[in-house]
Amino acid sequence: MKKLSVLLLLAAGVLSHMAVGMTAYSWASMECAIAHGGASAPASTALLLLIPYGLGAALLTTLGLWCRKKSR
C-alpha cells in the first residue's frame, strides 16, 4: 500500500504540473486568437481547464493519503 500511495501522490503532482502547462498554452492560444482571429471569448476562459485537472489532482491526493494511512 505504501508504494501505491507514493505512486498516487506522484501522479497528483504530475497532473498538477500538466494543468499549469495546458492552461498556459490555452491562454496564449486564446490571446493569439483574440488578436488575430477575432475570437469573441475572453482569454480568462482558458482558466476553466483547471477545473477537471484540479478535481483529478484532489482525487489522486485523497486516495494517496488514504492508502498511506491504511499502510500504517
N, CA, C, O and CB atoms as a CASP TS submission, in Angstrom:
PFRMAT TS
TARGET T0000
AUTHOR 0000-0000-0000
METHOD Language model
MODEL 1
PARENT N/A
ATOM      1  N   MET     1       0.804  -1.182   0.000  1.00  0.00           N
ATOM      2  CA  MET     1       0.000   0.000   0.000  1.00  0.00           C
ATOM      3  C   MET     1       0.855   1.257   0.000  1.00  0.00           C
ATOM      4  O   MET     1       0.464   2.292  -0.541  1.00  0.00           O
ATOM      5  CB  MET     1      -0.918  -0.008   1.177  1.00  0.00           C
ATOM      6  N   LYS     2       2.032   1.150   0.619  1.00  0.00           N
ATOM      7  CA  LYS     2       2.881   2.339   0.687  1.00  0.00           C
ATOM      8  C   LYS     2       3.376   2.734  -0.697  1.00  0.00           C
ATOM      9  O   LYS     2       3.443   3.922  -1.013  1.00  0.00           O
ATOM     10  CB  LYS     2       4.070   2.096   1.621  1.00  0.00           C
ATOM     11  N   LYS     3       3.727   1.749  -1.530  1.00  0.00           N
ATOM     12  CA  LYS     3       4.181   2.060  -2.884  1.00  0.00           C
ATOM     13  C   LYS     3       3.048   2.658  -3.704  1.00  0.00           C
ATOM     14  O   LYS     3       3.274   3.552  -4.520  1.00  0.00           O
ATOM     15  CB  LYS     3       4.729   0.803  -3.573  1.00  0.00           C
ATOM     16  N   LEU     4       1.834   2.171  -3.492  1.00  0.00           N
ATOM     17  CA  LEU     4       0.679   2.705  -4.192  1.00  0.00           C
ATOM     18  C   LEU     4       0.416   4.146  -3.783  1.00  0.00           C
ATOM     19  O   LEU     4       0.070   4.976  -4.623  1.00  0.00           O
ATOM     20  CB  LEU     4      -0.549   1.848  -3.923  1.00  0.00           C
ATOM     21  N   SER     5       0.575   4.447  -2.500  1.00  0.00           N
ATOM     22  CA  SER     5       0.355   5.818  -2.039  1.00  0.00           C
ATOM     23  C   SER     5       1.382   6.765  -2.642  1.00  0.00           C
ATOM     24  O   SER     5       1.048   7.885  -3.030  1.00  0.00           O
ATOM     25  CB  SER     5       0.410   5.886  -0.508  1.00  0.00           C
ATOM     26  N   VAL     6       2.624   6.321  -2.721  1.00  0.00           N
ATOM     27  CA  VAL     6       3.663   7.154  -3.336  1.00  0.00           C
ATOM     28  C   VAL     6       3.362   7.379  -4.816  1.00  0.00           C
ATOM     29  O   VAL     6       3.521   8.485  -5.331  1.00  0.00           O
ATOM     30  CB  VAL     6       5.053   6.502  -3.168  1.00  0.00           C
ATOM     31  N   LEU     7       2.928   6.325  -5.485  1.00  0.00           N
ATOM     32  CA  LEU     7       2.590   6.436  -6.903  1.00  0.00           C
ATOM     33  C   LEU     7       1.422   7.394  -7.124  1.00  0.00           C
ATOM     34  O   LEU     7       1.456   8.201  -8.053  1.00  0.00           O
ATOM     35  CB  LEU     7       2.253   5.059  -7.474  1.00  0.00           C
ATOM     36  N   LEU     8       0.397   7.315  -6.288  1.00  0.00           N
ATOM     37  CA  LEU     8      -0.756   8.197  -6.423  1.00  0.00           C
ATOM     38  C   LEU     8      -0.385   9.651  -6.146  1.00  0.00           C
ATOM     39  O   LEU     8      -0.831  10.553  -6.855  1.00  0.00           O
ATOM     40  CB  LEU     8      -1.868   7.755  -5.481  1.00  0.00           C
ATOM     41  N   LEU     9       0.419   9.877  -5.133  1.00  0.00           N
ATOM     42  CA  LEU     9       0.833  11.244  -4.822  1.00  0.00           C
ATOM     43  C   LEU     9       1.740  11.809  -5.911  1.00  0.00           C
ATOM     44  O   LEU     9       1.677  12.998  -6.223  1.00  0.00           O
ATOM     45  CB  LEU     9       1.549  11.287  -3.472  1.00  0.00           C
ATOM     46  N   LEU    10       2.570  10.965  -6.479  1.00  0.00           N
ATOM     47  CA  LEU    10       3.413  11.396  -7.595  1.00  0.00           C
ATOM     48  C   LEU    10       2.563  11.723  -8.816  1.00  0.00           C
ATOM     49  O   LEU    10       2.826  12.705  -9.510  1.00  0.00           O
ATOM     50  CB  LEU    10       4.446  10.313  -7.943  1.00  0.00           C
ATOM     51  N   ALA    11       1.556  10.915  -9.078  1.00  0.00           N
ATOM     52  CA  ALA    11       0.651  11.171 -10.201  1.00  0.00           C
ATOM     53  C   ALA    11      -0.118  12.478  -9.998  1.00  0.00           C
ATOM     54  O   ALA    11      -0.373  13.202 -10.960  1.00  0.00           O
ATOM     55  CB  ALA    11      -0.334  10.000 -10.375  1.00  0.00           C
ATOM     56  N   ALA    12      -0.484  12.780  -8.764  1.00  0.00           N
ATOM     57  CA  ALA    12      -1.169  14.044  -8.475  1.00  0.00           C
ATOM     58  C   ALA    12      -0.248  15.233  -8.767  1.00  0.00           C
ATOM     59  O   ALA    12      -0.695  16.248  -9.302  1.00  0.00           O
ATOM     60  CB  ALA    12      -1.640  14.081  -7.000  1.00  0.00           C
ATOM     61  N   GLY    13       1.018  15.109  -8.421  1.00  0.00           N
ATOM     62  CA  GLY    13       1.969  16.178  -8.724  1.00  0.00           C
ATOM     63  C   GLY    13       2.169  16.371 -10.215  1.00  0.00           C
ATOM     64  O   GLY    13       2.224  17.501 -10.701  1.00  0.00           O
ATOM     65  N   VAL    14       2.277  15.263 -10.941  1.00  0.00           N
ATOM     66  CA  VAL    14       2.433  15.353 -12.400  1.00  0.00           C
ATOM     67  C   VAL    14       1.190  15.969 -13.020  1.00  0.00           C
ATOM     68  O   VAL    14       1.294  16.795 -13.927  1.00  0.00           O
ATOM     69  CB  VAL    14       2.702  13.958 -13.015  1.00  0.00           C
ATOM     70  N   LEU    15       0.018  15.578 -12.543  1.00  0.00           N
ATOM     71  CA  LEU    15      -1.224  16.113 -13.081  1.00  0.00           C
ATOM     72  C   LEU    15      -1.350  17.610 -12.823  1.00  0.00           C
ATOM     73  O   LEU    15      -1.841  18.344 -13.679  1.00  0.00           O
ATOM     74  CB  LEU    15      -2.411  15.380 -12.481  1.00  0.00           C
ATOM     75  N   SER    16      -0.917  18.064 -11.665  1.00  0.00           N
ATOM     76  CA  SER    16      -0.990  19.498 -11.382  1.00  0.00           C
ATOM     77  C   SER    16      -0.029  20.288 -12.268  1.00  0.00           C
ATOM     78  O   SER    16      -0.342  21.405 -12.682  1.00  0.00           O
ATOM     79  CB  SER    16      -0.680  19.764  -9.904  1.00  0.00           C
ATOM     80  N   HIS    17       1.131  19.718 -12.559  1.00  0.00           N
ATOM     81  CA  HIS    17       2.059  20.388 -13.459  1.00  0.00           C
ATOM     82  C   HIS    17       1.520  20.404 -14.894  1.00  0.00           C
ATOM     83  O   HIS    17       1.699  21.382 -15.620  1.00  0.00           O
ATOM     84  CB  HIS    17       3.430  19.700 -13.415  1.00  0.00           C
ATOM     85  N   MET    18       0.864  19.323 -15.289  1.00  0.00           N
ATOM     86  CA  MET    18       0.245  19.294 -16.608  1.00  0.00           C
ATOM     87  C   MET    18      -0.860  20.336 -16.714  1.00  0.00           C
ATOM     88  O   MET    18      -1.046  20.941 -17.770  1.00  0.00           O
ATOM     89  CB  MET    18      -0.312  17.902 -16.904  1.00  0.00           C
ATOM     90  N   ALA    19      -1.590  20.548 -15.631  1.00  0.00           N
ATOM     91  CA  ALA    19      -2.665  21.534 -15.618  1.00  0.00           C
ATOM     92  C   ALA    19      -2.121  22.935 -15.869  1.00  0.00           C
ATOM     93  O   ALA    19      -2.708  23.715 -16.619  1.00  0.00           O
ATOM     94  CB  ALA    19      -3.414  21.489 -14.285  1.00  0.00           C
ATOM     95  N   VAL    20      -1.001  23.243 -15.237  1.00  0.00           N
ATOM     96  CA  VAL    20      -0.399  24.564 -15.426  1.00  0.00           C
ATOM     97  C   VAL    20       0.059  24.746 -16.873  1.00  0.00           C
ATOM     98  O   VAL    20      -0.163  25.799 -17.470  1.00  0.00           O
ATOM     99  CB  VAL    20       0.788  24.759 -14.462  1.00  0.00           C
ATOM    100  N   GLY    21       0.695  23.725 -17.429  1.00  0.00           N
ATOM    101  CA  GLY    21       1.169  23.813 -18.809  1.00  0.00           C
ATOM    102  C   GLY    21       0.041  23.934 -19.813  1.00  0.00           C
ATOM    103  O   GLY    21       0.107  24.763 -20.721  1.00  0.00           O
ATOM    104  N   MET    22      -0.987  23.123 -19.665  1.00  0.00           N
ATOM    105  CA  MET    22      -2.117  23.179 -20.593  1.00  0.00           C
ATOM    106  C   MET    22      -2.860  24.501 -20.496  1.00  0.00           C
ATOM    107  O   MET    22      -3.284  25.056 -21.509  1.00  0.00           O
ATOM    108  CB  MET    22      -3.075  22.029 -20.327  1.00  0.00           C
ATOM    109  N   THR    23      -3.018  25.002 -19.286  1.00  0.00           N
ATOM    110  CA  THR    23      -3.716  26.275 -19.104  1.00  0.00           C
ATOM    111  C   THR    23      -2.910  27.426 -19.690  1.00  0.00           C
ATOM    112  O   THR    23      -3.478  28.322 -20.314  1.00  0.00           O
ATOM    113  CB  THR    23      -3.992  26.528 -17.616  1.00  0.00           C
ATOM    114  N   ALA    24      -1.606  27.412 -19.500  1.00  0.00           N
ATOM    115  CA  ALA    24      -0.761  28.467 -20.064  1.00  0.00           C
ATOM    116  C   ALA    24      -0.791  28.433 -21.590  1.00  0.00           C
ATOM    117  O   ALA    24      -0.861  29.476 -22.241  1.00  0.00           O
ATOM    118  CB  ALA    24       0.683  28.324 -19.562  1.00  0.00           C
ATOM    119  N   TYR    25      -0.739  27.233 -22.151  1.00  0.00           N
ATOM    120  CA  TYR    25      -0.794  27.103 -23.607  1.00  0.00           C
ATOM    121  C   TYR    25      -2.144  27.578 -24.144  1.00  0.00           C
ATOM    122  O   TYR    25      -2.202  28.275 -25.156  1.00  0.00           O
ATOM    123  CB  TYR    25      -0.538  25.644 -24.027  1.00  0.00           C
ATOM    124  N   SER    26      -3.217  27.203 -23.472  1.00  0.00           N
ATOM    125  CA  SER    26      -4.542  27.613 -23.922  1.00  0.00           C
ATOM    126  C   SER    26      -4.737  29.121 -23.776  1.00  0.00           C
ATOM    127  O   SER    26      -5.390  29.749 -24.609  1.00  0.00           O
ATOM    128  CB  SER    26      -5.620  26.867 -23.138  1.00  0.00           C
ATOM    129  N   TRP    27      -4.172  29.697 -22.721  1.00  0.00           N
ATOM    130  CA  TRP    27      -4.263  31.151 -22.533  1.00  0.00           C
ATOM    131  C   TRP    27      -3.552  31.874 -23.681  1.00  0.00           C
ATOM    132  O   TRP    27      -4.089  32.817 -24.260  1.00  0.00           O
ATOM    133  CB  TRP    27      -3.648  31.570 -21.164  1.00  0.00           C
ATOM    134  N   ALA    28      -2.341  31.419 -23.998  1.00  0.00           N
ATOM    135  CA  ALA    28      -1.586  32.053 -25.083  1.00  0.00           C
ATOM    136  C   ALA    28      -2.298  31.866 -26.418  1.00  0.00           C
ATOM    137  O   ALA    28      -2.334  32.783 -27.238  1.00  0.00           O
ATOM    138  CB  ALA    28      -0.161  31.476 -25.158  1.00  0.00           C
ATOM    139  N   SER    29      -2.857  30.694 -26.634  1.00  0.00           N
ATOM    140  CA  SER    29      -3.599  30.449 -27.870  1.00  0.00           C
ATOM    141  C   SER    29      -4.827  31.345 -27.955  1.00  0.00           C
ATOM    142  O   SER    29      -5.160  31.846 -29.028  1.00  0.00           O
ATOM    143  CB  SER    29      -4.013  28.977 -27.963  1.00  0.00           C
ATOM    144  N   MET    30      -5.487  31.542 -26.846  1.00  0.00           N
ATOM    145  CA  MET    30      -6.666  32.405 -26.817  1.00  0.00           C
ATOM    146  C   MET    30      -6.282  33.859 -27.043  1.00  0.00           C
ATOM    147  O   MET    30      -6.994  34.589 -27.733  1.00  0.00           O
ATOM    148  CB  MET    30      -7.406  32.257 -25.485  1.00  0.00           C
ATOM    149  N   GLU    31      -5.158  34.288 -26.467  1.00  0.00           N
ATOM    150  CA  GLU    31      -4.677  35.655 -26.697  1.00  0.00           C
ATOM    151  C   GLU    31      -4.384  35.886 -28.187  1.00  0.00           C
ATOM    152  O   GLU    31      -4.709  36.936 -28.742  1.00  0.00           O
ATOM    153  CB  GLU    31      -3.405  35.928 -25.855  1.00  0.00           C
ATOM    154  N   CYS    32      -3.769  34.887 -28.816  1.00  0.00           N
ATOM    155  CA  CYS    32      -3.469  34.997 -30.238  1.00  0.00           C
ATOM    156  C   CYS    32      -4.753  35.014 -31.062  1.00  0.00           C
ATOM    157  O   CYS    32      -4.860  35.771 -32.028  1.00  0.00           O
ATOM    158  CB  CYS    32      -2.567  33.844 -30.685  1.00  0.00           C
ATOM    159  N   ALA    33      -5.715  34.195 -30.692  1.00  0.00           N
ATOM    160  CA  ALA    33      -6.978  34.162 -31.417  1.00  0.00           C
ATOM    161  C   ALA    33      -7.728  35.476 -31.269  1.00  0.00           C
ATOM    162  O   ALA    33      -8.388  35.922 -32.209  1.00  0.00           O
ATOM    163  CB  ALA    33      -7.844  33.007 -30.928  1.00  0.00           C
ATOM    164  N   ILE    34      -7.636  36.098 -30.109  1.00  0.00           N
ATOM    165  CA  ILE    34      -8.288  37.389 -29.905  1.00  0.00           C
ATOM    166  C   ILE    34      -7.622  38.464 -30.758  1.00  0.00           C
ATOM    167  O   ILE    34      -8.291  39.292 -31.375  1.00  0.00           O
ATOM    168  CB  ILE    34      -8.249  37.786 -28.418  1.00  0.00           C
ATOM    169  N   ALA    35      -6.286  38.433 -30.780  1.00  0.00           N
ATOM    170  CA  ALA    35      -5.554  39.461 -31.512  1.00  0.00           C
ATOM    171  C   ALA    35      -5.659  39.298 -33.028  1.00  0.00           C
ATOM    172  O   ALA    35      -5.756  40.292 -33.748  1.00  0.00           O
ATOM    173  CB  ALA    35      -4.103  39.440 -31.102  1.00  0.00           C
ATOM    174  N   HIS    36      -5.642  38.068 -33.517  1.00  0.00           N
ATOM    175  CA  HIS    36      -5.559  37.868 -34.964  1.00  0.00           C
ATOM    176  C   HIS    36      -6.786  37.226 -35.590  1.00  0.00           C
ATOM    177  O   HIS    36      -7.105  37.510 -36.745  1.00  0.00           O
ATOM    178  CB  HIS    36      -4.380  37.037 -35.273  1.00  0.00           C
ATOM    179  N   GLY    37      -7.472  36.379 -34.866  1.00  0.00           N
ATOM    180  CA  GLY    37      -8.570  35.637 -35.464  1.00  0.00           C
ATOM    181  C   GLY    37      -9.939  36.191 -35.150  1.00  0.00           C
ATOM    182  O   GLY    37     -10.926  35.801 -35.773  1.00  0.00           O
ATOM    183  N   GLY    38     -10.010  37.089 -34.197  1.00  0.00           N
ATOM    184  CA  GLY    38     -11.289  37.669 -33.851  1.00  0.00           C
ATOM    185  C   GLY    38     -12.130  36.795 -32.943  1.00  0.00           C
ATOM    186  O   GLY    38     -13.347  36.737 -33.116  1.00  0.00           O
ATOM    187  N   ALA    39     -11.533  36.118 -31.989  1.00  0.00           N
ATOM    188  CA  ALA    39     -12.301  35.305 -31.043  1.00  0.00           C
ATOM    189  C   ALA    39     -13.125  36.212 -30.137  1.00  0.00           C
ATOM    190  O   ALA    39     -12.680  37.297 -29.764  1.00  0.00           O
ATOM    191  CB  ALA    39     -11.362  34.401 -30.199  1.00  0.00           C
ATOM    192  N   SER    40     -14.298  35.775 -29.793  1.00  0.00           N
ATOM    193  CA  SER    40     -15.184  36.628 -29.006  1.00  0.00           C
ATOM    194  C   SER    40     -15.102  36.370 -27.506  1.00  0.00           C
ATOM    195  O   SER    40     -15.536  37.212 -26.720  1.00  0.00           O
ATOM    196  CB  SER    40     -16.595  36.439 -29.462  1.00  0.00           C
ATOM    197  N   ALA    41     -14.559  35.235 -27.092  1.00  0.00           N
ATOM    198  CA  ALA    41     -14.464  34.923 -25.665  1.00  0.00           C
ATOM    199  C   ALA    41     -13.197  35.544 -25.077  1.00  0.00           C
ATOM    200  O   ALA    41     -12.192  35.673 -25.775  1.00  0.00           O
ATOM    201  CB  ALA    41     -14.472  33.389 -25.438  1.00  0.00           C
ATOM    202  N   PRO    42     -13.236  35.929 -23.802  1.00  0.00           N
ATOM    203  CA  PRO    42     -12.018  36.464 -23.180  1.00  0.00           C
ATOM    204  C   PRO    42     -11.006  35.354 -22.923  1.00  0.00           C
ATOM    205  O   PRO    42     -11.352  34.174 -22.868  1.00  0.00           O
ATOM    206  CB  PRO    42     -12.356  37.185 -21.863  1.00  0.00           C
ATOM    207  N   ALA    43      -9.763  35.754 -22.767  1.00  0.00           N
ATOM    208  CA  ALA    43      -8.694  34.774 -22.554  1.00  0.00           C
ATOM    209  C   ALA    43      -8.840  34.048 -21.222  1.00  0.00           C
ATOM    210  O   ALA    43      -8.311  32.949 -21.056  1.00  0.00           O
ATOM    211  CB  ALA    43      -7.338  35.457 -22.618  1.00  0.00           C
ATOM    212  N   SER    44      -9.541  34.641 -20.286  1.00  0.00           N
ATOM    213  CA  SER    44      -9.696  34.010 -18.976  1.00  0.00           C
ATOM    214  C   SER    44     -10.548  32.742 -19.034  1.00  0.00           C
ATOM    215  O   SER    44     -10.607  32.003 -18.051  1.00  0.00           O
ATOM    216  CB  SER    44     -10.314  34.991 -18.001  1.00  0.00           C
ATOM    217  N   THR    45     -11.200  32.477 -20.152  1.00  0.00           N
ATOM    218  CA  THR    45     -11.945  31.218 -20.275  1.00  0.00           C
ATOM    219  C   THR    45     -10.996  30.026 -20.288  1.00  0.00           C
ATOM    220  O   THR    45     -11.418  28.897 -20.038  1.00  0.00           O
ATOM    221  CB  THR    45     -12.806  31.220 -21.551  1.00  0.00           C
ATOM    222  N   ALA    46      -9.736  30.261 -20.573  1.00  0.00           N
ATOM    223  CA  ALA    46      -8.747  29.173 -20.535  1.00  0.00           C
ATOM    224  C   ALA    46      -8.577  28.644 -19.114  1.00  0.00           C
ATOM    225  O   ALA    46      -8.141  27.509 -18.924  1.00  0.00           O
ATOM    226  CB  ALA    46      -7.388  29.655 -21.084  1.00  0.00           C
ATOM    227  N   LEU    47      -8.917  29.458 -18.116  1.00  0.00           N
ATOM    228  CA  LEU    47      -8.799  29.023 -16.726  1.00  0.00           C
ATOM    229  C   LEU    47      -9.820  27.947 -16.374  1.00  0.00           C
ATOM    230  O   LEU    47      -9.673  27.267 -15.359  1.00  0.00           O
ATOM    231  CB  LEU    47      -8.962  30.208 -15.795  1.00  0.00           C
ATOM    232  N   LEU    48     -10.845  27.783 -17.191  1.00  0.00           N
ATOM    233  CA  LEU    48     -11.828  26.729 -16.942  1.00  0.00           C
ATOM    234  C   LEU    48     -11.210  25.339 -17.087  1.00  0.00           C
ATOM    235  O   LEU    48     -11.760  24.361 -16.581  1.00  0.00           O
ATOM    236  CB  LEU    48     -13.012  26.875 -17.899  1.00  0.00           C
ATOM    237  N   LEU    49     -10.072  25.247 -17.774  1.00  0.00           N
ATOM    238  CA  LEU    49      -9.378  23.963 -17.891  1.00  0.00           C
ATOM    239  C   LEU    49      -8.864  23.465 -16.548  1.00  0.00           C
ATOM    240  O   LEU    49      -8.628  22.269 -16.378  1.00  0.00           O
ATOM    241  CB  LEU    49      -8.222  24.081 -18.866  1.00  0.00           C
ATOM    242  N   LEU    50      -8.692  24.363 -15.602  1.00  0.00           N
ATOM    243  CA  LEU    50      -8.166  23.960 -14.305  1.00  0.00           C
ATOM    244  C   LEU    50      -9.165  23.142 -13.494  1.00  0.00           C
ATOM    245  O   LEU    50      -8.768  22.425 -12.575  1.00  0.00           O
ATOM    246  CB  LEU    50      -7.756  25.177 -13.521  1.00  0.00           C
ATOM    247  N   ILE    51     -10.447  23.236 -13.816  1.00  0.00           N
ATOM    248  CA  ILE    51     -11.459  22.537 -13.029  1.00  0.00           C
ATOM    249  C   ILE    51     -11.286  21.020 -13.092  1.00  0.00           C
ATOM    250  O   ILE    51     -11.163  20.397 -12.037  1.00  0.00           O
ATOM    251  CB  ILE    51     -12.849  22.917 -13.515  1.00  0.00           C
ATOM    252  N   PRO    52     -11.269  20.390 -14.278  1.00  0.00           N
ATOM    253  CA  PRO    52     -11.111  18.924 -14.263  1.00  0.00           C
ATOM    254  C   PRO    52      -9.737  18.470 -13.783  1.00  0.00           C
ATOM    255  O   PRO    52      -9.624  17.436 -13.125  1.00  0.00           O
ATOM    256  CB  PRO    52     -11.358  18.368 -15.645  1.00  0.00           C
ATOM    257  N   TYR    53      -8.698  19.227 -14.104  1.00  0.00           N
ATOM    258  CA  TYR    53      -7.374  18.869 -13.610  1.00  0.00           C
ATOM    259  C   TYR    53      -7.313  18.979 -12.086  1.00  0.00           C
ATOM    260  O   TYR    53      -6.733  18.123 -11.418  1.00  0.00           O
ATOM    261  CB  TYR    53      -6.305  19.764 -14.251  1.00  0.00           C
ATOM    262  N   GLY    54      -7.908  20.024 -11.549  1.00  0.00           N
ATOM    263  CA  GLY    54      -7.920  20.204 -10.100  1.00  0.00           C
ATOM    264  C   GLY    54      -8.694  19.113  -9.390  1.00  0.00           C
ATOM    265  O   GLY    54      -8.279  18.631  -8.336  1.00  0.00           O
ATOM    266  N   LEU    55      -9.826  18.723  -9.970  1.00  0.00           N
ATOM    267  CA  LEU    55     -10.599  17.629  -9.377  1.00  0.00           C
ATOM    268  C   LEU    55      -9.820  16.322  -9.422  1.00  0.00           C
ATOM    269  O   LEU    55      -9.829  15.556  -8.458  1.00  0.00           O
ATOM    270  CB  LEU    55     -11.941  17.465 -10.101  1.00  0.00           C
ATOM    271  N   GLY    56      -9.153  16.071 -10.528  1.00  0.00           N
ATOM    272  CA  GLY    56      -8.352  14.852 -10.643  1.00  0.00           C
ATOM    273  C   GLY    56      -7.193  14.833  -9.669  1.00  0.00           C
ATOM    274  O   GLY    56      -6.922  13.810  -9.040  1.00  0.00           O
ATOM    275  N   ALA    57      -6.507  15.954  -9.541  1.00  0.00           N
ATOM    276  CA  ALA    57      -5.376  16.027  -8.610  1.00  0.00           C
ATOM    277  C   ALA    57      -5.857  15.884  -7.170  1.00  0.00           C
ATOM    278  O   ALA    57      -5.189  15.246  -6.357  1.00  0.00           O
ATOM    279  CB  ALA    57      -4.612  17.356  -8.785  1.00  0.00           C
ATOM    280  N   ALA    58      -7.005  16.468  -6.848  1.00  0.00           N
ATOM    281  CA  ALA    58      -7.551  16.337  -5.497  1.00  0.00           C
ATOM    282  C   ALA    58      -7.938  14.890  -5.206  1.00  0.00           C
ATOM    283  O   ALA    58      -7.706  14.390  -4.105  1.00  0.00           O
ATOM    284  CB  ALA    58      -8.769  17.256  -5.318  1.00  0.00           C
ATOM    285  N   LEU    59      -8.525  14.222  -6.190  1.00  0.00           N
ATOM    286  CA  LEU    59      -8.904  12.821  -6.007  1.00  0.00           C
ATOM    287  C   LEU    59      -7.669  11.934  -5.812  1.00  0.00           C
ATOM    288  O   LEU    59      -7.652  11.075  -4.931  1.00  0.00           O
ATOM    289  CB  LEU    59      -9.724  12.330  -7.212  1.00  0.00           C
ATOM    290  N   LEU    60      -6.637  12.147  -6.637  1.00  0.00           N
ATOM    291  CA  LEU    60      -5.421  11.355  -6.505  1.00  0.00           C
ATOM    292  C   LEU    60      -4.725  11.610  -5.166  1.00  0.00           C
ATOM    293  O   LEU    60      -4.205  10.682  -4.546  1.00  0.00           O
ATOM    294  CB  LEU    60      -4.469  11.664  -7.656  1.00  0.00           C
ATOM    295  N   THR    61      -4.720  12.853  -4.729  1.00  0.00           N
ATOM    296  CA  THR    61      -4.112  13.179  -3.443  1.00  0.00           C
ATOM    297  C   THR    61      -4.872  12.521  -2.300  1.00  0.00           C
ATOM    298  O   THR    61      -4.274  11.966  -1.379  1.00  0.00           O
ATOM    299  CB  THR    61      -4.066  14.695  -3.241  1.00  0.00           C
ATOM    300  N   THR    62      -6.200  12.591  -2.371  1.00  0.00           N
ATOM    301  CA  THR    62      -7.014  11.972  -1.330  1.00  0.00           C
ATOM    302  C   THR    62      -6.798  10.464  -1.277  1.00  0.00           C
ATOM    303  O   THR    62      -6.645   9.892  -0.198  1.00  0.00           O
ATOM    304  CB  THR    62      -8.489  12.280  -1.560  1.00  0.00           C
ATOM    305  N   LEU    63      -6.786   9.827  -2.433  1.00  0.00           N
ATOM    306  CA  LEU    63      -6.547   8.381  -2.467  1.00  0.00           C
ATOM    307  C   LEU    63      -5.146   8.033  -1.976  1.00  0.00           C
ATOM    308  O   LEU    63      -4.963   7.047  -1.262  1.00  0.00           O
ATOM    309  CB  LEU    63      -6.748   7.843  -3.884  1.00  0.00           C
ATOM    310  N   GLY    64      -4.163   8.836  -2.355  1.00  0.00           N
ATOM    311  CA  GLY    64      -2.795   8.589  -1.905  1.00  0.00           C
ATOM    312  C   GLY    64      -2.646   8.712  -0.404  1.00  0.00           C
ATOM    313  O   GLY    64      -1.964   7.901   0.223  1.00  0.00           O
ATOM    314  N   LEU    65      -3.282   9.724   0.181  1.00  0.00           N
ATOM    315  CA  LEU    65      -3.206   9.889   1.631  1.00  0.00           C
ATOM    316  C   LEU    65      -3.988   8.802   2.351  1.00  0.00           C
ATOM    317  O   LEU    65      -3.593   8.362   3.431  1.00  0.00           O
ATOM    318  CB  LEU    65      -3.728  11.263   2.037  1.00  0.00           C
ATOM    319  N   TRP    66      -5.097   8.366   1.759  1.00  0.00           N
ATOM    320  CA  TRP    66      -5.874   7.264   2.351  1.00  0.00           C
ATOM    321  C   TRP    66      -5.072   5.971   2.348  1.00  0.00           C
ATOM    322  O   TRP    66      -5.069   5.232   3.333  1.00  0.00           O
ATOM    323  CB  TRP    66      -7.196   7.062   1.587  1.00  0.00           C
ATOM    324  N   CYS    67      -4.391   5.700   1.239  1.00  0.00           N
ATOM    325  CA  CYS    67      -3.557   4.493   1.151  1.00  0.00           C
ATOM    326  C   CYS    67      -2.394   4.556   2.129  1.00  0.00           C
ATOM    327  O   CYS    67      -2.014   3.542   2.714  1.00  0.00           O
ATOM    328  CB  CYS    67      -3.027   4.307  -0.276  1.00  0.00           C
ATOM    329  N   ARG    68      -1.835   5.732   2.304  1.00  0.00           N
ATOM    330  CA  ARG    68      -0.729   5.884   3.260  1.00  0.00           C
ATOM    331  C   ARG    68      -1.208   5.641   4.678  1.00  0.00           C
ATOM    332  O   ARG    68      -0.517   5.019   5.485  1.00  0.00           O
ATOM    333  CB  ARG    68      -0.104   7.284   3.151  1.00  0.00           C
ATOM    334  N   LYS    69      -2.411   6.142   4.973  1.00  0.00           N
ATOM    335  CA  LYS    69      -2.962   5.930   6.311  1.00  0.00           C
ATOM    336  C   LYS    69      -3.251   4.455   6.550  1.00  0.00           C
ATOM    337  O   LYS    69      -3.031   3.952   7.652  1.00  0.00           O
ATOM    338  CB  LYS    69      -4.239   6.756   6.503  1.00  0.00           C
ATOM    339  N   LYS    70      -3.745   3.751   5.523  1.00  0.00           N
ATOM    340  CA  LYS    70      -4.050   2.330   5.662  1.00  0.00           C
ATOM    341  C   LYS    70      -2.794   1.484   5.835  1.00  0.00           C
ATOM    342  O   LYS    70      -2.833   0.436   6.479  1.00  0.00           O
ATOM    343  CB  LYS    70      -4.828   1.847   4.457  1.00  0.00           C
ATOM    344  N   SER    71      -1.676   1.937   5.262  1.00  0.00           N
ATOM    345  CA  SER    71      -0.452   1.139   5.335  1.00  0.00           C
ATOM    346  C   SER    71       0.224   1.232   6.697  1.00  0.00           C
ATOM    347  O   SER    71       1.092   0.417   7.007  1.00  0.00           O
ATOM    348  CB  SER    71       0.516   1.580   4.260  1.00  0.00           C
ATOM    349  N   ARG    72      -0.150   2.187   7.497  1.00  0.00           N
ATOM    350  CA  ARG    72       0.475   2.344   8.822  1.00  0.00           C
ATOM    351  C   ARG    72      -0.113   1.484   9.840  1.00  0.00           C
ATOM    352  O   ARG    72       0.314   1.512  10.995  1.00  0.00           O
ATOM    353  CB  ARG    72       0.391   3.722   9.284  1.00  0.00           C
TER
END
